[in-house]
Amino acid sequence: MKTLKTLTAASLLAVTGVSYAESGDYMNLQLGISDVDGFSNGLAAIGTFGRPVPNVHENFSVEGEFTTTIADPDATIAGNSVEVSYFTLGAYGVYSLPLNQYAKLRGRAGMIYYDADFSGAGGPYGSDDGFELSVGFGATYNLNQQMDLIAEYTIIESDISHLSAGIQYLF
């Protein structure tokens, strides 16, 4: 079920992004190390569609993002193995600071919806969902006219964050 959810969201993001893409738009595809307080690290897949907004500032853009765990963080709680899986849908404002012709630093802030489910041996342990402010920072490095490397650290909520790296495709 999680694989189907991940593939469906990634497909929708790709189709929507490509069909509405304009020159300057970009799509990020990243893998992240998921860090949930009290749990071992997991793995997350992150897909982002971004659009520059030069009428706000020449280095400002907006992003829509989907994140989901693909290898769930786990922990032993009261003798039971518990896993946490989550997904997020977010909207961010991003400022990119060019350092030279290849590298840019970036900071972002926005609002996300998150849904986390705790499960394991002994039955479901509950869930948590809601809206949160989210912030992140990172860098891109230009490989060619249509592709950058990207690395970021994003705080999803007070006890969930991820460190990610991947490719940024420029339309």
C-alpha positions in Angstrom: 0.0 0.0 0.0 2.8 2.4 0.9 4.6 1.7 -2.4 1.4 2.4 -4.3 0.9 5.6 -2.5 4.5 6.7 -3.2 4.3 5.8 -6.9 0.9 7.5 -7.3 2.1 10.7 -5.6 5.4 10.8 -7.6 3.5 10.2 -10.9 1.1 13.0 -10.1 3.9 15.4 -9.2 5.8 14.5 -12.4 2.8 14.7 -14.7 1.5 18.0 -13.1 5.0 19.5 -13.1 5.9 18.6 -16.6 2.5 19.6 -18.1 2.6 23.1 -16.5 6.3 23.7 -16.6 7.6 27.0 -18.0 11.2 28.0 -18.6 12.8 28.5 -15.2 10.6 26.0 -13.4 12.3 23.0 -11.7 11.7 19.6 -10.2 13.7 18.1 -7.4 13.8 14.3 -6.8 15.6 13.5 -3.5 16.3 10.7 -1.0 16.5 11.7 2.6 17.6 10.2 5.9 14.5 10.4 8.0 15.2 11.4 11.7 12.3 10.9 14.1 13.2 11.5 17.8 13.5 8.3 19.7 13.5 6.1 16.6 16.2 4.7 14.3 16.8 6.5 11.0 14.6 5.7 8.1 14.6 6.6 4.4 12.3 9.2 2.8 11.5 10.0 -0.9 11.0 13.7 -1.6 9.5 15.2 -4.8 9.3 19.0 -5.3 8.0 21.3 -8.1 9.3 24.8 -8.0 8.6 28.0 -9.9 10.6 31.3 -9.8 8.7 34.4 -8.8 10.9 37.2 -10.1 8.3 39.9 -9.4 8.8 39.2 -5.7 12.7 39.0 -6.0 15.0 37.7 -8.7 16.2 34.9 -6.3 12.8 34.0 -4.9 10.7 30.9 -5.8 7.7 28.9 -4.5 7.7 25.1 -4.1 5.1 22.4 -3.7 6.5 19.2 -2.1 5.5 15.7 -1.3 7.5 13.6 1.2 6.9 10.0 2.3 8.9 7.4 4.2 10.0 4.4 2.1 11.9 2.7 4.9 10.2 3.4 8.2 12.1 4.6 11.3 11.6 2.1 14.1 12.1 1.7 17.9 11.5 -0.8 20.7 8.9 0.7 23.1 7.8 -1.3 26.2 9.3 -4.4 24.6 7.4 -4.0 21.3 8.8 -3.0 17.9 7.1 0.1 16.7 7.5 1.8 13.3 6.5 5.3 12.2 5.6 6.1 8.7 4.7 9.6 7.5 3.9 11.7 4.5 3.8 15.4 4.1 2.4 17.9 1.6 4.0 21.3 1.7 4.2 24.8 0.2 7.4 26.8 0.7 8.8 30.1 -0.2 12.5 29.8 -1.2 15.3 32.3 -1.4 18.5 31.2 -3.3 21.7 33.1 -2.8 24.2 32.7 -5.7 27.8 32.2 -4.4 29.3 31.9 -7.9 28.3 30.7 -11.4 27.8 27.1 -10.1 26.8 27.1 -6.4 23.8 28.6 -4.6 22.8 28.5 -0.9 19.1 28.2 -0.3 16.8 28.8 2.6 13.1 28.0 2.7 10.1 28.3 5.0 6.5 27.2 4.6 3.4 25.4 5.8 3.0 21.6 5.6 0.3 19.1 6.3 1.8 15.9 7.9 0.3 12.5 8.7 2.3 10.1 10.8 1.2 6.5 11.7 2.7 4.4 14.5 2.3 0.7 14.1 4.0 -2.6 15.0 3.6 -5.9 16.9 0.7 -5.7 19.3 -1.5 -3.6 17.0 -1.7 0.0 15.9 -0.2 2.6 18.3 -1.9 5.6 17.0 -1.4 8.4 14.5 -0.7 12.1 14.5 -1.5 14.7 11.8 -1.9 18.4 11.4 -0.4 21.5 9.9 3.0 22.8 10.9 5.5 25.5 10.0 8.5 23.9 8.3 11.9 25.4 7.5 15.0 24.2 5.7 18.3 25.2 4.3 20.6 23.7 1.7 22.6 24.2 -1.4 22.6 23.5 -5.1 25.5 22.9 -7.5 25.1 23.3 -11.2 26.1 20.3 -13.3 24.9 21.6 -16.7 22.1 23.8 -18.2 19.3 21.4 -17.1 20.6 19.7 -14.0 21.8 20.6 -10.5 22.8 18.6 -7.5 20.8 19.5 -4.4 21.3 18.8 -0.7 19.0 20.0 2.1 18.1 19.8 5.7 14.4 20.2 6.5 12.6 20.4 9.8 9.2 18.9 9.2 7.9 19.3 12.8 9.4 19.5 16.2 10.5 15.9 16.3 10.8 14.9 12.6 13.4 16.1 10.2 15.4 14.8 7.2 18.7 15.3 5.5 18.3 14.8 1.8 20.2 14.9 -1.5 19.3 14.4 -5.1 18.9 16.0 -8.5 17.2 19.2 -9.5 15.9 19.2 -13.1 15.6 22.6 -14.7 12.9 23.1 -17.4 
